[in-house]
Amino acid sequence: MEVLNTNPLLTIFIVAAIGYVVGKISIKGSSLGVAAVLFIGLLFGGLVPEIQIPEILLHLGLVFYLYSIGLSSGEAFFSSFRQSGIRNLMFLAVMLTISAGIAILVHYLFSFNASTTVGIYSGASTNTAALAGMIDQISQGSKIIDKTSLIQKGVVAYSYTYPIGVVASMIGIIVMERLLKIDYKKEAKTLSKAYPIDQKIETAGIEITNPEICNIALRDLNNTHNWDVIFGRIFRGDDVALIHFDTKFKLGDKITLVGVAEELEKVVIALGENTKNILTYDRREFDVRRIFVSNPKLVGRKISSLNLNEKYSAVLTRIRRGDIDMLAKGDVTLQLGDRIRFVARRADLNDLSKYFGDSYYKSSQVNLFSFGLGIALGLLLGTIKFTLPGDIQFQLGFAGGPLVVALILGYLKRTGPVVWTLPYSTNITLQQIGLILFMAVVGLRSGGTFFESVVNGGGGMIFVGGIIVSLSIAILTLWIGYKFLKIPFSILMGYVSNQPAILEFAMSKSKNSLPLIGYSFVLPVALILKIIYAQLLFLILY
C-alpha cells in the first residue's frame, strides 16, 4: 500500500491492467468492457485513499478520448442529417431533454444534492463524458465551495448507477421487442437497400449469353439496372482487358466482377450465366495486389477524383477499413490506413503502389502538427463561456470543446495540405488510452468516498433513482420512435445503446449491424447534449 500510495503512475497502470482483465469477463453474454477500469480504480482508491493523482492526467485522458472519437465520427455525424433528416435529430434531442427532466424529478423526489443527481444522470445513461463535463465545471467554478466533496459525490453516484444503466437498457429492449412483436429478419430485408450492412464481398465470373445486352455500353446498362457491383476484367478469346463504362459485351465474353451475393445474382440474370473457369486468373498481363494508403496527398479525396484511368490501366475493386470490407465505388473517401485491392496491368503495379504509398509504417503515424493544432483549437473553444436565458453560463470545457472541433475536422478531413484525420488503428489506440487513463484517475480519486458511502449504506436511493432514469428513457425512446416516427426498431436499439456492451447485446438480438447505424448517429449528438445537460443540471440544481 505504501508503494502504491507514493507512486501514482505505477498505480494507474496496475489499475488499467487489472481493469482490462476484469472487463473481459462475460456473464450471460454481457461484460463491463473498459468501464471495469473505473471500478478497479475505485477499489484501489479505497485501499489507498491518501493517493494524490495529478489532475493533468485526468484532462489528458479525457481530451485524447473525445478528440479521437470526434475525428472518427465526424463524417457519420454530418451525413446523418442528410440520411435521417432533421426529424430524427429533433427526436433524439427531445428524448435527451426528457431524460434530463426525469433526473430533475428524481432529484426532488429523493432530495439529492446537485452533484449526486448529475452523477445519477451520467451513470444511468452510461455517459462518462457527461460526468467529465460536471467535474470540469466544478473544478473551474469560482463560486463553488467544497469542490472535492461535490466531485466525489458525483463520481460515487455515477459508479452506483453505471451498471444499472447497462442492465436497464437491455431490459428495455427485451420488453419492447416482445410488446411490439419485432421481426428482425423482416426489418433487415426491408432496409437492405438503404443500409447495405454486413456485406460479404465476393468475386464472380459470368459468361455473356444474353444477346439483348450485346453492343450496349456498360454505362447505359448500369443506368438501366442500377447495379451495385464493380466490374473487373473481360476475357474475349485470347485477349484480356479491363472493363470500363464504354465497354460493350459480346456473346461468349467472360467477365469478372465484385459485389455482394444478391447484387451479383442480379447481374448474372441480366447478362448470362455463372462460370468459374476464369476465376483462376491468367496473371501474365494483369494481376491483383493489396496495398495500404499512406500517401497524405490522397487522404480525404474521393476515388472518382483520382482519375486513375488517365494514368494507369487499373480498376480498384474493394477497400478494407478496420474490420469492414467495402466496394471501391467512386464516392468512397480514402483514409490513411485503408487497404486497397485492385486489378492492374503488371507494368503499372509498382507505380500504383508508389502512388498510394503502400507503407504500413507511414499509414500508422500521427501527424503531430494537425493533431496538436486540432486539440489546441478544441481547448480554446472549451474556454469560451456561453450564456443562456436566465443568466445561466456554461463552458464546453475539456470535454465538449475538443469533441466539437474534432467532429468538424473529422468531416472536413483535410484543409489544403493539412490532413486532420488519424489512421484507423491509431485512432482506436488513442481512444483506448484516453478512456482508460481517464477512468483510472477518476476511480482512484474517488475510491475513498465511494467505500465510505457503501459502508454507511447511502446508496439505496441512488440505485432506485438510477433505475427510474435509465429504464424509463429506454422504454420511451423505443416506443415513441417505433410507433409514432416509424423508425426501424433495429436502428432504435442503437439509439439506446449508450455503452458498447448494450450495443453488442442489441446486435446479438437483431443478428446484424443495423443497431450500429443508430449508434453512430446517436454517439456524437448524445455526447455533446449530455455534456451540456449535465452542466445545466448542476447549475440549475446547485
C-alpha positions in Angstrom: 0.0 0.0 0.0 2.9 2.4 0.8 4.4 1.7 -2.6 1.2 2.4 -4.4 0.5 5.5 -2.3 3.8 7.1 -3.3 3.8 6.0 -6.9 0.6 7.3 -8.6 1.8 6.5 -12.1 2.5 2.9 -11.1 -0.9 2.6 -9.5 -2.6 4.0 -12.6 -1.1 1.3 -14.8 -1.8 -1.5 -12.4 -5.4 -0.4 -12.2 -5.6 -0.3 -16.0 -4.1 -3.8 -16.4 -6.4 -5.4 -13.8 -9.4 -3.4 -15.1 -8.8 -4.6 -18.6 -8.8 -8.3 -17.5 -11.9 -7.8 -15.4 -13.7 -6.1 -18.2 -13.2 -9.2 -20.4 -15.2 -11.4 -18.0 -18.6 -12.1 -19.6 -21.7 -13.0 -17.6 -24.6 -14.3 -19.8 -23.1 -12.5 -22.8 -22.6 -9.1 -21.1 -19.3 -7.6 -19.8 -18.2 -4.2 -18.4 -15.5 -3.7 -21.0 -13.3 -0.7 -20.4 -15.7 0.6 -17.8 -14.2 -2.1 -15.4 -11.1 0.1 -15.1 -13.3 2.7 -13.2 -14.5 0.1 -10.7 -11.0 -1.3 -10.1 -9.8 2.3 -9.7 -12.5 2.8 -7.0 -11.3 -0.4 -5.3 -7.6 0.8 -5.2 -8.7 4.3 -4.3 -10.5 2.9 -1.3 -7.3 0.9 -0.3 -5.0 3.9 -0.7 -7.3 6.9 0.0 -4.3 9.3 0.5 -3.0 8.8 -3.0 -2.6 12.1 -5.0 -3.2 11.8 -8.7 -2.2 14.9 -10.8 -5.3 16.4 -12.4 -3.5 17.0 -15.7 -3.6 13.2 -16.2 -7.4 13.3 -15.9 -7.7 16.1 -18.5 -5.1 14.4 -20.8 -7.1 11.2 -20.9 -10.4 13.0 -21.5 -9.0 15.1 -24.4 -7.4 12.1 -26.1 -10.6 10.0 -25.8 -13.1 12.6 -27.0 -10.9 14.2 -29.7 -10.3 10.8 -31.3 -14.0 9.8 -31.2 -14.9 13.1 -32.8 -12.5 12.6 -35.7 -13.8 9.1 -36.4 -17.5 10.1 -36.1 -17.4 13.5 -37.9 -18.4 12.2 -41.3 -21.2 9.9 -39.9 -22.4 12.7 -37.7 -22.9 15.2 -40.5 -24.1 12.7 -43.1 -26.8 11.6 -40.7 -28.5 14.9 -41.2 -28.9 14.0 -44.9 -29.8 10.4 -44.4 -32.0 10.5 -41.3 -33.2 14.1 -41.7 -33.8 16.8 -39.1 -36.8 14.8 -37.7 -34.6 12.1 -36.1 -32.2 14.7 -34.7 -35.1 16.5 -33.1 -36.5 13.3 -31.7 -33.1 12.5 -30.1 -32.9 16.0 -28.7 -36.4 15.7 -27.2 -35.7 12.3 -25.6 -32.5 13.6 -24.1 -34.4 16.6 -22.7 -37.0 14.2 -21.2 -34.2 12.2 -19.6 -32.8 15.4 -18.0 -36.4 16.2 -16.8 -36.7 12.8 -15.2 -33.4 13.4 -13.5 -34.8 16.6 -12.0 -37.9 14.7 -10.9 -35.7 12.2 -9.1 -33.6 15.0 -7.6 -36.6 16.5 -5.8 -38.3 13.1 -5.1 -35.3 11.8 -3.1 -33.8 15.2 -2.0 -30.4 14.5 -3.6 -27.7 17.2 -3.9 -26.8 18.6 -7.3 -23.7 16.6 -8.0 -25.3 13.3 -6.9 -28.2 14.0 -9.3 -25.8 14.7 -12.2 -23.8 11.6 -11.3 -27.1 9.5 -11.5 -28.0 11.1 -14.8 -24.5 10.4 -16.2 -24.3 6.9 -14.8 -27.9 5.9 -15.8 -27.1 6.9 -19.4 -23.6 5.3 -19.1 -22.1 8.6 -20.4 -18.6 9.2 -19.0 -18.3 12.5 -20.9 -21.3 13.9 -19.1 -19.7 13.1 -15.7 -16.5 14.7 -17.0 -18.4 17.8 -18.0 -19.7 18.2 -14.5 -16.3 17.5 -13.0 -14.7 20.1 -15.3 -17.4 22.6 -14.4 -17.0 22.2 -10.7 -13.2 22.4 -11.0 -13.3 25.7 -12.8 -16.3 27.2 -10.9 -15.1 30.3 -9.0 -18.2 30.5 -6.8 -18.4 26.7 -6.0 -17.2 25.7 -2.5 -16.1 22.3 -1.3 -15.3 21.2 -4.9 -13.6 18.0 -3.8 -16.6 16.7 -1.9 -19.0 17.6 -4.7 -16.9 15.8 -7.3 -16.6 12.7 -5.1 -20.3 12.6 -4.5 -21.0 12.8 -8.3 -18.5 10.0 -9.0 -20.0 7.8 -6.3 -23.5 8.2 -7.8 -22.1 7.5 -11.3 -20.4 4.4 -10.0 -23.6 3.1 -8.4 -25.8 3.8 -11.4 -23.5 2.9 -14.3 -24.2 -0.9 -14.1 -27.9 -0.1 -13.7 -27.8 1.9 -17.0 -26.4 -1.0 -18.9 -28.8 -3.6 -17.5 -31.9 -1.3 -17.6 -31.3 -0.6 -21.3 -31.1 -4.3 -22.1 -34.3 -4.9 -20.1 -36.0 -2.1 -22.1 -35.0 -3.7 -25.4 -36.3 -7.2 -24.3 -39.6 -5.7 -23.0 -40.3 -3.6 -26.1 -39.3 -6.2 -28.7 -42.0 -8.5 -27.2 -44.6 -5.8 -26.8 -44.1 -4.6 -30.3 -43.6 -8.1 -31.8 -40.4 -7.2 -33.7 -39.3 -9.3 -36.7 -35.6 -8.5 -37.1 -35.2 -10.5 -40.3 -38.0 -8.7 -42.0 -36.6 -5.3 -41.0 -33.2 -6.2 -42.2 -34.6 -7.3 -45.6 -36.6 -4.1 -45.9 -33.6 -1.9 -45.1 -31.0 -3.8 -47.1 -31.0 -1.2 -49.9 -30.8 1.9 -47.7 -28.3 0.3 -45.3 -26.1 -2.3 -47.0 -24.7 -3.8 -43.8 -22.8 -7.0 -43.0 -21.8 -7.3 -46.6 -19.7 -10.3 -47.6 -18.0 -9.1 -50.8 -17.4 -11.9 -53.3 -15.9 -12.3 -56.7 -17.9 -13.9 -59.6 -17.4 -14.9 -63.2 -20.0 -14.5 -65.9 -20.2 -15.7 -69.4 -22.3 -13.4 -71.7 -25.2 -15.4 -73.2 -27.9 -12.8 -73.4 -28.0 -11.3 -76.9 -30.2 -8.4 -75.8 -27.5 -6.7 -73.9 -24.8 -7.0 -76.5 -23.3 -4.0 -78.2 -24.7 -1.7 -75.5 -22.2 0.4 -73.5 -21.9 -0.7 -69.9 -22.7 2.9 -68.8 -26.1 2.5 -70.3 -26.7 -1.0 -68.9 -25.7 0.2 -65.5 -28.0 3.3 -65.7 -30.9 1.0 -66.6 -30.3 -1.7 -64.0 -28.5 0.3 -61.2 -26.1 -2.5 -60.4 -24.1 -2.1 -57.2 -21.0 -4.0 -58.3 -17.5 -3.4 -59.5 -16.6 -4.8 -62.9 -13.1 -6.2 -63.3 -11.7 -8.0 -66.4 -13.1 -9.1 -69.7 -11.8 -12.3 -71.5 -12.5 -12.3 -75.2 -10.9 -15.2 -76.9 -7.2 -15.0 -76.1 -7.4 -11.3 -75.3 -7.7 -9.9 -71.7 -8.6 -6.3 -70.9 -10.1 -4.2 -68.0 -13.7 -3.3 -68.2 -14.7 0.4 -68.3 -18.0 2.2 -68.8 -17.6 2.3 -72.6 -17.1 -1.5 -72.8 -19.7 -3.3 -75.0 -20.2 -7.0 -74.3 -20.4 -9.7 -77.0 -21.7 -13.2 -76.8 -19.1 -15.6 -75.4 -17.3 -12.9 -73.4 -16.3 -13.9 -69.9 -16.1 -11.2 -67.3 -15.2 -10.9 -63.6 -17.0 -8.6 -61.1 -17.0 -8.0 -57.4 -20.0 -7.4 -55.1 -22.4 -8.9 -52.5 -24.1 -12.1 -53.5 -27.6 -10.6 -54.0 -26.3 -7.9 -56.4 -24.0 -10.4 -58.3 -27.1 -12.6 -58.8 -29.0 -9.7 -60.4 -26.1 -9.1 -62.9 -25.9 -12.8 -63.7 -29.6 -12.9 -64.5 -29.3 -9.9 -66.8 -26.1 -10.9 -68.7 -25.8 -14.6 -68.8 -24.7 -17.4 -66.6 -22.1 -18.2 -63.9 -18.7 -19.5 -64.9 -15.9 -20.5 -62.6 -13.3 -21.2 -65.2 -12.0 -17.6 -65.3 -11.6 -17.3 -61.5 -8.2 -19.0 -61.8 -6.8 -15.8 -63.2 -4.3 -15.6 -66.0 -1.9 -13.1 -64.5 0.6 -12.8 -67.4 -0.7 -9.3 -68.3 -2.9 -8.3 -65.3 -2.5 -9.0 -61.7 -4.2 -8.4 -58.3 -2.5 -6.5 -55.5 -3.4 -5.2 -52.0 -1.7 -2.1 -50.8 -2.0 0.5 -47.9 -3.0 4.1 -48.4 -0.1 6.1 -46.8 0.2 9.0 -49.2 -1.2 12.0 -47.3 -2.0 13.8 -50.6 -4.7 11.2 -51.3 -6.4 11.3 -47.9 -9.8 13.0 -47.9 -10.2 12.6 -51.6 -12.9 10.6 -53.3 -11.8 7.7 -55.6 -13.5 9.3 -58.5 -11.4 12.4 -58.2 -8.1 10.5 -58.6 -8.8 9.9 -62.4 -6.8 6.7 -62.3 -7.9 5.7 -65.8 -6.0 8.6 -67.2 -2.7 7.4 -65.7 -2.9 3.7 -65.3 -4.7 0.6 -66.6 -6.2 -0.4 -63.3 -9.5 -1.0 -61.5 -10.0 -0.6 -57.7 -12.3 -3.3 -56.6 -12.5 -3.2 -52.7 -11.3 -1.4 -49.7 -10.7 -2.8 -46.2 -11.0 -0.3 -43.4 -10.5 -1.8 -39.9 -12.7 -4.9 -39.9 -15.0 -3.7 -42.7 -14.8 -4.5 -46.4 -16.5 -2.1 -48.9 -16.7 -1.8 -52.6 -14.3 0.8 -54.1 -17.1 3.0 -55.5 -16.3 6.4 -56.9 -17.9 8.2 -53.9 -15.8 6.5 -51.3 -13.4 8.8 -49.5 -9.9 7.5 -48.8 -8.4 7.4 -45.3 -4.9 6.7 -44.0 -4.5 3.0 -43.4 -7.1 1.9 -45.9 -6.1 -1.3 -47.6 -7.0 -1.2 -51.3 -7.3 -4.2 -53.6 -7.1 -3.6 -57.3 -6.6 -5.2 -60.6 -4.0 -3.6 -62.9 -1.6 -4.2 -65.7 1.5 -5.8 -64.4 3.6 -2.9 -65.7 1.6 -0.5 -63.6 1.7 -2.4 -60.3 4.8 -0.8 -58.8 3.8 2.7 -60.0 0.4 2.3 -58.3 2.0 1.1 -55.1 4.2 4.2 -55.0 1.2 6.5 -55.9 -0.8 5.2 -52.9 2.2 4.9 -50.6 1.8 1.3 -49.6 3.7 1.8 -46.3 2.2 0.3 -43.2 4.6 2.3 -41.0 3.6 5.7 -42.6 -0.1 4.8 -42.6 0.1 4.4 -38.8 1.9 7.6 -38.0 0.3 10.6 -36.2 0.7 14.0 -37.9 1.8 15.9 -34.8 1.2 19.3 -36.4 -2.5 18.7 -37.2 -3.1 16.6 -34.1 -1.7 19.2 -31.8 -3.3 22.1 -33.6 -6.7 20.4 -33.6 -6.6 19.7 -29.9 -5.4 23.3 -29.2 -8.4 24.7 -31.1 -10.7 22.4 -29.1 -9.2 23.5 -25.8 -9.6 27.2 -26.9 -13.3 26.6 -27.8 -13.7 24.9 -24.4 -12.7 28.1 -22.6 -15.5 30.2 -24.2 -18.4 30.9 -21.9 -21.9 30.6 -23.3 -24.8 32.4 -21.7 -28.4 31.0 -21.8 -31.7 32.7 -20.8 -31.8 33.1 -17.1 -28.2 34.2 -17.0 -27.0 30.6 -17.0 -23.5 30.3 -18.2 -21.6 27.2 -19.2 -18.4 26.1 -21.0 -17.8 23.1 -23.2 -14.5 22.7 -21.3 -12.0 19.9 -21.7 -14.8 17.5 -22.7 -17.0 19.4 -25.2 -14.5 21.7 -26.8 -12.2 19.1 -28.3 -15.2 16.9 -29.3 -17.0 19.7 -31.3 -13.8 20.7 -33.1 -12.9 17.1 -33.8 -16.4 16.5 -35.3 -15.9 19.4 -37.7 -12.3 18.4 -38.6 -13.3 14.8 -39.0 -16.0 15.9 -41.5 -13.5 18.2 -43.4 -10.8 15.5 -43.3 -8.3 17.9 -44.8 -7.7 21.7 -45.2 -5.3 22.3 -48.1 -2.2 20.3 -47.3 -3.2 19.7 -43.6 -4.7 16.2 -43.0 -6.8 16.3 -39.8 -7.9 12.6 -39.6 -6.0 9.9 -38.0 -5.3 6.4 -39.3 -8.0 3.9 -38.2 -5.6 1.8 -35.9 -4.1 4.9 -34.4 -7.5 6.4 -33.6 -8.7 3.3 -31.9 -5.5 3.2 -29.8 -5.8 6.8 -28.7 -9.5 6.2 -27.8 -8.5 3.3 -25.6 -5.5 5.0 -23.9 -7.5 8.2 -23.3 -10.6 6.4 -21.8 -8.5 4.0 -19.7 -6.4 6.9 -18.3 -9.5 9.0 -17.5 -11.4 6.2 -15.8 -8.4 5.0 -13.8 -7.7 8.5 -12.5 -11.4 9.2 -11.7 -11.7 5.9 -9.8 -8.5 6.4 -7.8 -9.5 10.0 -6.8 -13.0 8.9 -5.7 -12.4 5.5 -4.2 -12.3 6.6 -0.6 -15.6 8.4 -0.8 -17.2 5.5 -2.6 -16.4 3.0 0.0 -17.3 5.3 2.8 -20.8 5.6 1.2 -21.1 1.9 0.8 -20.2 1.3 4.5 -22.6 3.9 5.7 -25.4 2.4 3.5 -26.2 5.6 1.5 -26.6 4.0 -1.9 -30.1 2.5 -1.8 -31.9 5.6 -3.1 -29.2 6.3 -5.7 -29.9 2.8 -7.1 -33.6 3.5 -7.3 -33.1 6.8 -8.9 -30.8 5.3 -11.5 -33.4 2.6 -12.3 -36.1 5.2 -12.8 -34.0 7.4 -15.1 -32.4 4.6 -17.3 -35.4 2.2 -17.7 -38.0 4.9 -18.4 -36.0 6.7 -21.1 -35.1 3.4 -22.8 -38.7 2.3 -23.0 -40.0 5.7 -24.0 -37.4 6.1 -26.8 -38.1 2.6 -28.3 -41.9 3.1 -28.0 -42.2 6.6 -29.4 -39.6 6.2 -32.1 -41.1 2.9 -33.4 -44.9 3.6 -33.0 -45.0 7.3 -34.0 -41.9 8.1 -36.0 -41.7 4.7 -37.7 -38.0 4.4 -37.1 -36.9 0.7 -37.5 -36.6 -1.0 -34.2 -33.2 -2.4 -35.1 -31.9 1.1 -35.6 -33.7 2.4 -32.5 -31.8 -0.1 -30.4 -28.6 1.8 -31.4 -30.3 4.9 -30.0 -30.5 3.4 -26.5 -27.1 1.7 -26.8 -25.2 4.2 -24.7 -22.4 1.7 -23.9 -20.6 -0.9 -26.1 -22.0 -3.8 -24.0 -25.5 -2.6 -24.8 -24.6 -2.3 -28.5 -23.2 -5.8 -28.6 -26.4 -7.1 -26.9 -28.6 -5.2 -29.4 -26.6 -6.7 -32.4 -26.9 -10.2 -30.8 -30.7 -9.7 -30.8 -31.0 -8.4 -34.3 -28.2 -10.7 -35.6 -27.0 -7.9 -37.9 -25.2 -4.5 -37.6 -28.3 -2.3 -38.0 -28.1 -1.1 -34.4 -24.6 0.2 -35.2 -26.3 2.7 -37.7 -28.3 4.2 -34.9 -25.4 4.1 -32.5 -23.2 6.0 -34.9 -25.8 8.7 -35.3 -26.5 9.0 -31.6 -22.9 8.9 -30.2 -21.7 12.3 -31.2 -25.0 14.1 -30.7 -25.6 12.4 -27.3 -22.1 13.2 -26.1 -22.5 16.9 -26.8 -26.0 17.2 -25.5 -25.3 15.2 -22.4 -22.3 17.2 -21.6 -24.4 20.4 -21.9 -27.3 18.9 -19.9 -25.0 17.7 -17.1 -23.6 21.2 -16.7 -27.0 22.8 -16.9 -28.5 20.4 -14.4 -25.7 21.2 -11.9 -26.2 24.9 -12.4 -29.9 24.7 -12.0 -29.9 22.4 -9.0 -26.8 23.7 -7.2 
